[in-house]
Amino acid sequence: MSVLLNACLAVAILFGLSIVGRTARSWTWRPARIAAFLRSPWAPAALGLVTIIIVRFVWRSFGEPGVIHDERAYLLQAEIFARGRWTASPPPIAAFFEQMHVFVEPAVFAKYPPAHAMMLVPGIWLGMPGLMPALLAGIAGALTFWLARRLSNAWTALLTWMLWTTAPLTLVWATSYLSESTTTVMWLAAAAATVLWLESGKQIYLLGVAAALAWGFEARPLTMVALAAPLGFVILRRLIEIGTFRPAAVPLLAGIALLGVGLIWNQQTLGDWRTDPYSLYSRTYFPFDKPGFGIDPTPPLRPLPPELLPMDAWSREVHEVYVPSAVPVAFAQRVLALLATYSFGWRFAIGALLVGSLIRARGAARLALVVSASLFIAYLAFAHPPGWVVYYLELLPALHFLAAIGLMRLLGQSSQIGGASPPRAPHAVARGGSLPRSAPAGAPVARLARYAAPENECRVPVSSRITGESAPSAAAPVSAAVARSSALAAALLLPLCLTDLWRARAAIDVRNAFHRRAEEVIRAAPSNSIVFVRYAPSDNPHLAVTRNEADLASARAWVVYDRGADDKRLLALAPDRKPYVLEPSTFRLTPLVLPQE
């Protein structure tokens, strides 16, 4: 029934938008001030700031705890980095401190590559760990608007940014400590630098591409390889066109140098630059958790604590059914899961616009489609539940750009906007002739041969360099009717987008409720204490309370597993700490009473 209601609502929204597009043609109002703002050089920064404010609103504070195991591991590593160290000292008895995605011997450190944790460090220094995810979301918002404006026009950019920055899926990701916040920014930065390099040929922009992709690789290697492949093809083809690879030499060396951070990370954590903590962690605890199909029967090098055995069982179920014959179904399920999450509620209409744009993709829209396919294909090497769409969050800006293109078409924009086949260029332009000085300054980069003052030299447009299509002639600027209809469409969608903010805030409150309450109870314990967490069999294994510390000696409280009578061993090593017991199912915190001998 909800699907039917969403479909009916989507039809009503699309019908209303089409009416807006038709009626706006007969009006005389011109949104000149809005257009001037959208074309201004500071518009991306302003909208990026709005994105940060939105993230702060739905998250409620910049001091929120990590929720899932991955977030807590990243936060721990960021705290270690914030102290100027690669690893923390091992705990006195490892059995009390075992943590998902974290080594506790020979030292304490997260299994993940180091780049994202390093990005979180400034927030740790300021006592606001959530500041950096919010700042990264703001940078992503600014880059999303800038790229959409550069590849299409200011109104498409506004709609892209508005739909992306208010999407519940975007906000759920932005209010977390997951590494996708870093890779999204690095991917968008690399794409922006590629656009600037294609336009100007300046090596500094190619250096930016290499640096962004390399740093993204140090956060999520497979993701960045998949996202970099289409950009690499575009850059390689352009280098072949100009007949020299010399411009790529310095950027390539810089990228390789940044990749050396990963080798240093390996050396500092495991004492061997050739051994990757991520792979070793899998061999140590989850030998089957790696690329490939089925279950690797190799036993783990280290037994899991009883509290994490449900995680082992759950993960085995996911890997066991993922065999080569299941790949086509898994691919379809993952794509549909992302579309379903993307199109929830009234955004079913946005999903319909996205699908329509995918079918008609040209120019920059085609590149967005290729990038999306590349990431989905890359993750076919990994088993994961279809609903785990977090692996594809980097695609959200591109997908909302495609939806905005579809919306502009619906509003009556010329089919040239956003990638429809353009007319052939006049010979003077196609052969490198100059465009007249009357060429409109605000014309879309993706469909307009750009000219440079003072020479007025015609440049091949970015989208044609990306896709290899013929360079188009100078397209007409965005008409007054299209500007009016775009502004009215944004005004029509704004209340719906604002309701999504409240819906996202409520969902985030539900998601964070357990850990907010747990942190509140732990803070209530006296300083210099040990909190023994007594899990019940019915407790959710995905929600952990126990944790490691960047510096155990100065930690206000140790939050560890309850090991019954064995607790006295840990207490004997820290006699000045007061023992307490926490039951996560009830959040009761009581003094620990050891059995009398």
C-alpha positions as CSV (number, residue, x, y, z in Angstrom):
1,M,0.0,0.0,0.0
2,S,2.8,2.4,0.8
3,V,4.4,1.8,-2.6
4,L,1.1,2.6,-4.3
5,L,0.7,5.8,-2.2
6,N,4.3,6.9,-3.0
7,A,3.6,6.2,-6.7
8,C,0.5,8.3,-6.6
9,L,2.3,11.1,-4.8
10,A,5.1,11.0,-7.3
11,V,2.6,11.3,-10.2
12,A,1.0,14.3,-8.5
13,I,4.4,15.9,-8.0
14,L,5.6,15.3,-11.5
15,F,2.3,16.6,-12.9
16,G,2.6,19.7,-10.7
17,L,6.1,20.3,-11.9
18,S,5.1,20.0,-15.5
19,I,2.3,22.5,-15.0
20,V,4.9,24.9,-13.4
21,G,7.0,24.5,-16.5
22,R,4.2,25.3,-18.8
23,T,2.7,28.2,-16.9
24,A,6.0,29.9,-16.3
25,R,6.4,30.6,-20.0
26,S,3.6,33.2,-20.0
27,W,4.9,35.0,-16.9
28,T,7.1,38.1,-17.0
29,W,8.8,37.7,-13.6
30,R,12.6,37.2,-13.8
31,P,14.5,35.7,-10.9
32,A,17.5,37.9,-11.7
33,R,18.9,38.2,-8.2
34,I,18.7,34.4,-7.6
35,A,20.4,33.8,-10.9
36,A,23.1,36.3,-10.1
37,F,23.8,34.6,-6.7
38,L,23.9,31.1,-8.3
39,R,26.4,32.3,-10.9
40,S,28.6,34.1,-8.3
41,P,32.0,32.6,-7.4
42,W,31.0,32.4,-3.7
43,A,27.7,30.5,-4.3
44,P,29.4,27.0,-3.8
45,A,30.9,28.1,-0.5
46,A,27.6,29.6,0.7
47,L,25.7,26.4,-0.2
48,G,28.4,24.3,1.4
49,L,27.9,26.3,4.6
50,V,24.2,25.6,4.5
51,T,24.9,21.9,4.1
52,I,27.0,22.1,7.3
53,I,24.2,23.8,9.1
54,I,21.7,21.2,7.9
55,V,24.0,18.3,9.1
56,R,24.3,20.0,12.5
57,F,20.5,20.4,12.8
58,V,19.7,16.8,12.1
59,W,22.6,15.4,14.2
60,R,21.8,17.7,17.1
61,S,25.4,18.1,18.2
62,F,29.0,17.6,17.0
63,G,29.7,15.4,20.0
64,E,27.6,12.4,19.1
65,P,29.0,8.8,19.8
66,G,29.8,6.4,17.0
67,V,27.0,3.9,16.4
68,I,28.1,0.9,14.4
69,H,31.4,-1.0,15.0
70,D,33.1,0.7,12.0
71,E,32.5,4.2,13.3
72,R,33.8,3.4,16.8
73,A,37.0,1.9,15.3
74,Y,37.6,5.1,13.2
75,L,37.0,7.3,16.2
76,L,39.4,5.3,18.3
77,Q,42.1,5.6,15.6
78,A,41.5,9.3,15.2
79,E,42.0,9.7,19.0
80,I,45.3,7.8,18.7
81,F,46.4,10.0,15.8
82,A,45.3,13.1,17.8
83,R,47.9,12.2,20.4
84,G,50.7,12.1,17.8
85,R,50.9,8.3,17.8
86,W,50.2,5.6,15.2
87,T,49.1,3.0,17.9
88,A,48.1,2.9,21.5
89,S,49.6,0.7,24.2
90,P,48.0,-2.8,24.5
91,P,45.6,-3.3,27.3
92,P,46.7,-5.3,30.4
93,I,44.4,-8.3,29.6
94,A,43.3,-8.4,26.0
95,A,40.2,-10.6,26.7
96,F,38.5,-7.7,28.4
97,F,39.1,-5.2,25.6
98,E,38.4,-7.1,22.3
99,Q,36.7,-4.8,19.9
100,M,35.4,-5.3,16.3
101,H,37.7,-3.9,13.6
102,V,40.4,-3.2,16.2
103,F,43.7,-5.0,17.1
104,V,44.4,-5.2,20.8
105,E,47.7,-7.0,20.3
106,P,50.6,-6.2,19.8
107,A,49.1,-2.7,20.1
108,V,45.8,-1.0,19.9
109,F,44.9,0.3,16.4
110,A,42.0,0.0,13.9
111,K,42.3,-2.3,10.9
112,Y,41.3,0.4,8.4
113,P,43.6,2.5,6.2
114,P,44.6,5.7,7.9
115,A,43.4,8.5,5.7
116,H,39.8,8.9,7.1
117,A,40.9,8.7,10.8
118,M,43.5,11.4,10.0
119,M,40.7,13.6,8.6
120,L,38.8,13.3,11.9
121,V,41.7,14.5,14.0
122,P,41.0,18.3,14.0
123,G,37.5,17.5,15.5
124,I,39.1,15.4,18.2
125,W,41.5,18.2,19.1
126,L,38.5,20.6,19.4
127,G,36.4,18.2,21.4
128,M,33.9,18.0,18.6
129,P,34.4,14.7,16.7
130,G,31.4,15.3,14.6
131,L,32.7,18.6,13.2
132,M,34.9,17.0,10.6
133,P,32.1,14.7,9.1
134,A,29.9,17.9,8.9
135,L,32.7,19.9,7.3
136,L,33.4,17.1,4.8
137,A,29.7,17.1,4.0
138,G,29.8,20.9,3.4
139,I,32.8,20.5,1.1
140,A,31.0,17.8,-0.8
141,G,27.9,20.1,-1.1
142,A,30.0,22.9,-2.4
143,L,31.7,20.6,-5.0
144,T,28.4,19.1,-6.0
145,F,27.0,22.5,-6.8
146,W,30.2,23.7,-8.5
147,L,30.4,20.6,-10.7
148,A,26.7,20.6,-11.7
149,R,27.0,24.3,-12.6
150,R,30.1,23.8,-14.6
151,L,28.7,20.8,-16.5
152,S,25.2,22.1,-17.0
153,N,23.9,25.4,-15.7
154,A,23.2,27.2,-12.4
155,W,19.6,26.1,-12.1
156,T,20.4,22.4,-12.6
157,A,23.1,22.9,-10.0
158,L,20.7,24.4,-7.5
159,L,18.3,21.6,-7.9
160,T,21.1,19.0,-7.7
161,W,22.4,20.5,-4.5
162,M,19.0,20.9,-2.9
163,L,17.9,17.4,-3.7
164,W,21.2,15.9,-2.5
165,T,21.8,17.9,0.6
166,T,18.3,17.2,2.0
167,A,18.0,13.6,1.0
168,P,17.6,11.3,4.1
169,L,20.2,8.9,2.7
170,T,22.7,11.7,2.4
171,L,22.0,12.9,5.9
172,V,22.2,9.5,7.5
173,W,25.7,9.1,6.0
174,A,26.8,12.7,6.8
175,T,25.9,12.2,10.5
176,S,28.3,9.3,10.9
177,Y,32.0,8.7,11.2
178,L,32.1,6.3,8.2
179,S,35.0,6.8,5.7
180,E,32.6,7.5,2.8
181,S,32.6,11.1,3.9
182,T,36.3,11.3,3.0
183,T,36.0,9.4,-0.3
184,T,33.0,11.4,-1.4
185,V,35.0,14.6,-1.1
186,M,38.1,13.1,-2.7
187,W,36.1,11.8,-5.7
188,L,34.3,15.1,-6.2
189,A,37.6,17.0,-5.8
190,A,39.2,14.8,-8.4
191,A,36.3,15.2,-10.8
192,A,36.4,19.0,-10.4
193,A,40.2,19.1,-10.9
194,T,39.8,17.0,-14.0
195,V,37.2,19.5,-15.4
196,L,39.6,22.4,-14.8
197,W,42.5,20.5,-16.3
198,L,40.5,19.7,-19.5
199,E,39.6,23.3,-19.8
200,S,43.0,24.9,-19.0
201,G,45.6,22.2,-19.5
202,K,47.4,23.5,-16.4
203,Q,49.4,20.8,-14.6
204,I,48.4,22.0,-11.2
205,Y,44.9,20.6,-11.7
206,L,46.2,17.3,-12.8
207,L,48.3,17.3,-9.6
208,G,45.0,17.9,-7.7
209,V,43.5,14.9,-9.4
210,A,46.4,12.6,-8.4
211,A,46.4,13.9,-4.8
212,A,42.7,13.5,-4.3
213,L,42.5,10.0,-5.8
214,A,45.6,8.8,-3.8
215,W,44.3,10.2,-0.5
216,G,40.9,8.6,-1.2
217,F,42.7,5.3,-1.9
218,E,44.2,5.6,1.6
219,A,40.6,5.7,2.9
220,R,38.8,3.1,0.8
221,P,41.1,1.5,-1.8
222,L,38.5,-0.5,-3.9
223,T,36.1,2.4,-4.0
224,M,38.6,4.8,-5.3
225,V,40.0,2.4,-7.9
226,A,36.5,2.0,-9.2
227,L,35.8,5.7,-9.2
228,A,39.2,6.7,-10.6
229,A,39.0,4.3,-13.6
230,P,36.6,6.4,-15.7
231,L,38.5,9.6,-14.9
232,G,41.7,7.9,-15.7
233,F,40.3,6.9,-19.1
234,V,39.3,10.5,-19.8
235,I,42.7,11.9,-18.8
236,L,44.6,9.2,-20.7
237,R,42.6,9.9,-23.9
238,R,43.3,13.6,-23.6
239,L,47.0,13.0,-23.1
240,I,47.0,10.8,-26.3
241,E,45.2,13.6,-28.1
242,I,47.9,16.2,-27.2
243,G,50.6,13.8,-28.0
244,T,52.6,13.8,-24.8
245,F,52.5,12.2,-21.3
246,R,54.9,14.7,-19.8
247,P,52.1,16.7,-18.0
248,A,51.2,13.5,-16.0
249,A,54.8,12.8,-14.8
250,V,54.8,15.1,-11.7
251,P,51.2,14.3,-10.7
252,L,51.9,10.6,-11.0
253,L,54.9,10.9,-8.7
254,A,53.0,13.0,-6.2
255,G,50.2,10.4,-6.1
256,I,52.7,7.6,-5.6
257,A,54.3,9.6,-2.7
258,L,50.9,9.9,-1.0
259,L,50.3,6.2,-1.4
260,G,53.4,5.8,0.6
261,V,51.4,6.8,3.7
262,G,49.8,3.3,3.5
263,L,53.2,1.6,3.6
264,I,54.2,3.7,6.6
265,W,50.9,2.8,8.3
266,N,51.7,-0.9,7.7
267,Q,55.2,-0.5,9.1
268,Q,54.2,1.5,12.2
269,T,51.3,-0.9,13.1
270,L,52.6,-4.3,12.2
271,G,56.3,-3.8,11.7
272,D,56.2,-4.9,8.1
273,W,55.4,-2.4,5.3
274,R,54.2,-5.3,3.1
275,T,51.5,-6.5,5.6
276,D,48.2,-4.7,5.5
277,P,46.3,-4.5,8.8
278,Y,42.9,-4.9,7.0
279,S,43.9,-8.3,5.5
280,L,45.6,-9.5,8.7
281,Y,42.6,-8.7,10.8
282,S,40.4,-10.8,8.5
283,R,42.9,-13.7,8.7
284,T,43.0,-13.3,12.5
285,Y,39.3,-13.2,13.3
286,F,37.2,-13.7,10.1
287,P,39.2,-15.6,7.5
288,F,36.2,-15.7,5.1
289,D,35.7,-11.9,5.2
290,K,37.6,-11.0,2.0
291,P,36.9,-10.7,-1.8
292,G,35.7,-13.8,-3.4
293,F,32.8,-16.3,-3.1
294,G,31.7,-18.7,-0.5
295,I,33.3,-19.5,2.8
296,D,37.0,-20.0,3.4
297,P,37.3,-22.9,5.8
298,T,40.6,-21.7,7.2
299,P,40.2,-21.4,11.0
300,P,40.8,-17.9,12.6
301,L,44.2,-17.2,14.2
302,R,42.5,-15.8,17.3
303,P,39.2,-16.8,18.8
304,L,36.4,-14.3,19.1
305,P,35.0,-13.3,22.5
306,P,31.6,-14.8,23.1
307,E,29.9,-11.4,22.7
308,L,31.1,-11.2,19.0
309,L,30.2,-14.8,18.0
310,P,26.8,-13.6,16.7
311,M,28.6,-11.2,14.4
312,D,30.6,-14.2,13.1
313,A,27.5,-16.2,12.5
314,W,25.8,-13.3,10.7
315,S,28.8,-12.7,8.5
316,R,29.1,-16.3,7.6
317,E,25.5,-16.5,6.4
318,V,26.1,-13.5,4.1
319,H,29.3,-15.0,2.6
320,E,28.0,-18.6,2.4
321,V,25.2,-17.8,-0.1
322,Y,27.4,-15.5,-2.2
323,V,28.6,-17.8,-5.0
324,P,29.3,-17.0,-8.7
325,S,25.9,-18.1,-9.8
326,A,24.3,-15.5,-7.4
327,V,26.2,-12.5,-8.9
328,P,23.5,-11.5,-11.5
329,V,20.8,-11.6,-8.8
330,A,23.0,-9.8,-6.3
331,F,23.8,-7.1,-8.8
332,A,20.2,-6.4,-9.5
333,Q,19.3,-6.5,-5.8
334,R,22.0,-4.0,-4.9
335,V,20.9,-1.6,-7.6
336,L,17.3,-1.9,-6.7
337,A,18.1,-1.5,-3.0
338,L,19.9,1.8,-3.7
339,L,17.1,3.0,-5.9
340,A,14.5,2.1,-3.3
341,T,16.4,3.9,-0.6
342,Y,17.0,6.9,-2.9
343,S,13.4,7.0,-3.9
344,F,11.7,6.7,-0.5
345,G,8.5,8.6,0.1
346,W,7.8,11.5,-2.1
347,R,11.2,11.1,-3.6
348,F,9.7,8.3,-5.7
349,A,9.2,11.2,-8.2
350,I,13.0,12.0,-8.0
351,G,13.7,8.3,-8.6
352,A,11.5,8.3,-11.7
353,L,13.4,11.4,-13.0
354,L,16.7,9.6,-12.3
355,V,15.6,6.5,-14.3
356,G,14.5,8.7,-17.2
357,S,17.8,10.4,-17.3
358,L,19.7,7.2,-17.2
359,I,17.9,6.0,-20.3
360,R,18.7,9.3,-22.2
361,A,22.2,9.9,-20.7
362,R,24.6,11.9,-22.9
363,G,27.7,13.9,-22.1
364,A,28.5,14.4,-18.4
365,A,25.4,12.4,-17.6
366,R,26.8,9.4,-19.4
367,L,30.0,9.7,-17.4
368,A,27.9,9.6,-14.2
369,L,26.3,6.4,-15.4
370,V,29.7,4.9,-16.2
371,V,31.1,5.8,-12.8
372,S,28.0,4.3,-11.1
373,A,28.3,1.0,-13.1
374,S,32.1,0.9,-12.3
375,L,31.5,1.1,-8.5
376,F,28.7,-1.5,-8.5
377,I,30.8,-3.9,-10.6
378,A,33.8,-3.5,-8.4
379,Y,31.8,-4.5,-5.3
380,L,30.6,-7.6,-6.9
381,A,33.9,-9.0,-5.6
382,F,32.5,-8.6,-2.0
383,A,29.6,-10.3,-0.3
384,H,27.3,-7.9,1.5
385,P,23.6,-7.7,2.2
386,P,21.7,-5.9,-0.7
387,G,20.4,-3.3,1.7
388,W,23.9,-2.3,2.8
389,V,24.0,0.7,0.4
390,V,26.7,2.5,2.3
391,Y,29.3,1.2,-0.2
392,Y,27.6,3.3,-2.9
393,L,27.1,6.6,-1.1
394,E,29.8,8.3,-3.2
395,L,27.4,8.0,-6.2
396,L,24.7,10.2,-4.6
397,P,25.8,13.5,-6.0
398,A,26.0,12.1,-9.5
399,L,22.6,10.4,-9.1
400,H,21.0,13.6,-7.9
401,F,22.6,15.5,-10.8
402,L,21.0,13.0,-13.2
403,A,17.6,13.5,-11.5
404,A,18.0,17.3,-11.8
405,I,18.7,16.9,-15.5
406,G,15.5,15.0,-15.8
407,L,13.6,17.6,-13.9
408,M,15.0,20.4,-16.2
409,R,13.7,18.4,-19.1
410,L,10.3,18.1,-17.5
411,L,10.2,21.8,-16.9
412,G,10.6,22.3,-20.7
413,Q,14.3,23.0,-21.0
414,S,15.9,22.4,-24.4
415,S,17.0,18.9,-24.9
416,Q,20.6,20.2,-25.2
417,I,20.8,20.7,-21.4
418,G,22.3,17.9,-19.5
419,G,23.4,15.7,-22.3
420,A,21.0,15.4,-25.2
421,S,22.7,15.3,-28.6
422,P,23.7,18.8,-29.6
423,P,23.8,20.2,-33.1
424,R,27.0,20.0,-35.0
425,A,29.4,23.0,-34.6
426,P,29.9,25.5,-37.3
427,H,33.1,24.9,-39.2
428,A,34.7,28.0,-37.7
429,V,34.2,26.7,-34.2
430,A,34.8,23.0,-34.9
431,R,38.2,23.9,-36.4
432,G,39.2,26.1,-33.5
433,G,37.9,29.4,-34.7
434,S,36.9,32.1,-32.3
435,L,33.4,32.7,-30.9
436,P,32.0,36.2,-31.0
437,R,32.5,38.4,-28.0
438,S,28.7,38.4,-27.5
439,A,28.8,34.8,-26.4
440,P,26.8,34.6,-23.1
441,A,28.9,34.4,-20.0
442,G,26.4,32.2,-18.2
443,A,26.0,29.6,-20.8
444,P,26.3,26.0,-19.7
445,V,29.9,24.7,-19.8
446,A,28.7,21.2,-20.7
447,R,27.0,22.4,-23.9
448,L,28.8,25.6,-24.8
449,A,32.2,26.0,-26.5
450,R,34.0,28.2,-24.0
451,Y,36.1,31.2,-24.9
452,A,38.9,32.9,-23.1
453,A,39.6,36.6,-22.8
454,P,41.4,38.4,-24.2
455,E,42.2,36.0,-27.1
456,N,38.6,34.7,-27.4
457,E,40.1,31.3,-28.3
458,C,37.4,28.6,-28.7
459,R,37.8,25.7,-26.3
460,V,36.3,22.3,-26.7
461,P,33.6,21.9,-24.0
462,V,34.3,19.7,-21.1
463,S,31.5,17.2,-21.7
464,S,32.7,16.6,-25.3
465,R,36.2,15.9,-24.0
466,I,34.8,13.6,-21.4
467,T,32.6,11.6,-23.8
468,G,34.4,12.0,-27.1
469,E,31.3,13.6,-28.7
470,S,31.6,16.4,-31.3
471,A,31.9,19.9,-30.0
472,P,28.6,21.7,-30.1
473,S,28.0,25.2,-31.3
474,A,27.4,28.0,-28.8
475,A,24.1,27.2,-27.2
476,A,21.6,29.8,-26.2
477,P,21.7,30.9,-22.6
478,V,19.1,29.6,-20.1
479,S,15.9,31.3,-21.1
480,A,13.8,33.5,-18.8
481,A,11.0,31.0,-18.9
482,V,13.3,28.1,-17.9
483,A,14.8,30.3,-15.1
484,R,11.3,31.1,-13.8
485,S,10.2,27.5,-14.0
486,S,13.4,26.3,-12.2
487,A,12.9,28.8,-9.4
488,L,9.3,27.9,-9.0
489,A,10.1,24.2,-9.1
490,A,12.7,24.7,-6.3
491,A,10.1,26.6,-4.3
492,L,7.6,23.8,-4.8
493,L,10.0,21.2,-3.7
494,L,11.5,23.1,-0.8
495,P,8.7,22.2,1.7
496,L,9.0,18.6,0.8
497,C,12.8,18.8,1.3
498,L,12.3,20.5,4.6
499,T,10.0,17.7,5.8
500,D,12.8,15.3,4.9
501,L,15.1,17.2,7.3
502,W,12.7,16.5,10.2
503,R,12.2,12.9,9.1
504,A,16.0,12.4,8.9
505,R,16.4,14.0,12.3
506,A,13.9,11.6,13.8
507,A,15.5,8.6,12.2
508,I,18.9,9.7,13.4
509,D,17.5,10.1,17.0
510,V,16.3,6.5,16.8
511,R,19.6,5.3,15.5
512,N,21.6,7.1,18.1
513,A,19.3,6.6,21.1
514,F,21.1,3.5,22.4
515,H,24.6,5.0,22.4
516,R,23.4,8.4,23.6
517,R,21.9,6.7,26.7
518,A,24.9,4.4,27.2
519,E,27.3,7.4,27.1
520,E,25.1,9.2,29.6
521,V,25.2,6.3,32.0
522,I,28.9,5.8,31.6
523,R,29.6,9.5,32.3
524,A,27.6,9.2,35.5
525,A,30.1,6.7,36.8
526,P,32.7,8.2,39.1
527,S,36.0,9.1,37.6
528,N,38.8,6.5,37.7
529,S,36.5,3.6,37.4
530,I,36.1,0.3,35.5
531,V,32.7,-0.4,33.9
532,F,32.2,-4.1,33.3
533,V,29.5,-4.5,30.6
534,R,27.3,-7.5,31.2
535,Y,25.7,-8.4,27.9
536,A,22.6,-10.5,27.7
537,P,22.2,-13.1,24.9
538,S,19.3,-11.1,23.5
539,D,21.4,-7.9,23.1
540,N,22.0,-6.6,19.6
541,P,25.6,-7.7,18.6
542,H,25.8,-4.7,16.2
543,L,25.5,-2.3,19.1
544,A,28.6,-2.3,21.3
545,V,29.3,-0.4,24.5
546,T,32.8,-1.8,25.3
547,R,35.6,0.2,23.9
548,N,39.3,0.8,23.9
549,E,41.0,4.0,24.8
550,A,43.8,6.0,23.1
551,D,45.4,6.3,26.6
552,L,44.2,3.8,29.2
553,A,46.2,5.4,32.1
554,S,44.4,8.8,31.7
555,A,41.0,7.4,30.7
556,R,38.2,8.5,33.0
557,A,36.6,5.0,32.8
558,W,37.6,1.7,31.3
559,V,34.5,0.1,29.6
560,V,35.2,-3.6,29.3
561,Y,33.6,-7.0,29.1
562,D,32.3,-8.6,32.3
563,R,34.1,-11.8,32.7
564,G,32.5,-12.9,36.0
565,A,34.9,-14.1,38.7
566,D,37.8,-13.3,36.3
567,D,37.1,-9.6,36.8
568,K,39.3,-9.6,39.8
569,R,42.4,-10.2,37.6
570,L,41.8,-6.9,35.9
571,L,41.0,-5.1,39.1
572,A,44.3,-6.4,40.6
573,L,46.2,-4.6,37.9
574,A,44.3,-1.4,38.5
575,P,43.5,-1.3,42.3
576,D,42.9,2.4,42.4
577,R,39.9,2.1,40.0
578,K,36.3,1.5,41.3
579,P,34.4,-1.3,39.7
580,Y,30.9,-1.0,38.3
581,V,28.6,-3.2,36.3
582,L,26.5,-2.0,33.4
583,E,23.6,-4.0,31.9
584,P,23.0,-2.6,28.3
585,S,19.4,-4.0,28.2
586,T,18.3,-1.8,31.1
587,F,21.2,0.7,31.4
588,R,21.5,-0.1,35.1
589,L,24.9,0.9,36.5
590,T,25.6,-0.7,39.9
591,P,28.8,-1.2,42.0
592,L,30.4,-4.5,41.3
593,V,30.4,-7.0,44.1
594,L,33.0,-9.7,43.8
595,P,32.2,-13.1,45.2
596,Q,33.8,-13.8,48.5
597,E,36.6,-16.4,48.4
